[in-house]
């Protein structure tokens, strides 16, 4: 895109030049009716001379374990608890069972009940929610007709979440 630059998102751990990676993704998109798939990216990365080769683990023994760990992370992010209907809340409400937090022991997933018992852990979860809301705001910014509604909704939600943290 003219007048733009590609950068890694905050918190990203990739080291390859994001502009080069963007060009690769754009080329893959043009080759496949606009679609970039994980398999296509891995195939482009496979040759040792590929600019994104070093972003991947090529030792199958190590990569196998990494994949199992990624599957476990997806599983932990996917399990939800459904709160049964009660008088003041007639509709069932799904809530994630585990939330990603950092403690003195390291980074991992923790049950919501434990998160709620700690101001620090609750603050981390609220910060993640606020970050996600901001990311959705950026995604929706392309749709100008939604801008006023989106901005009002996000300001209200962010204010609520920040107040809930305090």
Secondary structure, DSSP 4 states (H G I P E B T S, - for coil): -TT----PPTT----S-HHHHHHHHHHHHHHTTT---HHHHHHHHHSTTSTTGGGS---HHHHHHHHHHHHHHHHHHH-EEEEPPBTTB-S-EEEESEEEEEETTEEEEEEHHHHHT-HHHHHHHHHHHHHHHHHHHHHHTT-GGGHHHHHHHHHHHHHHHHHHH-
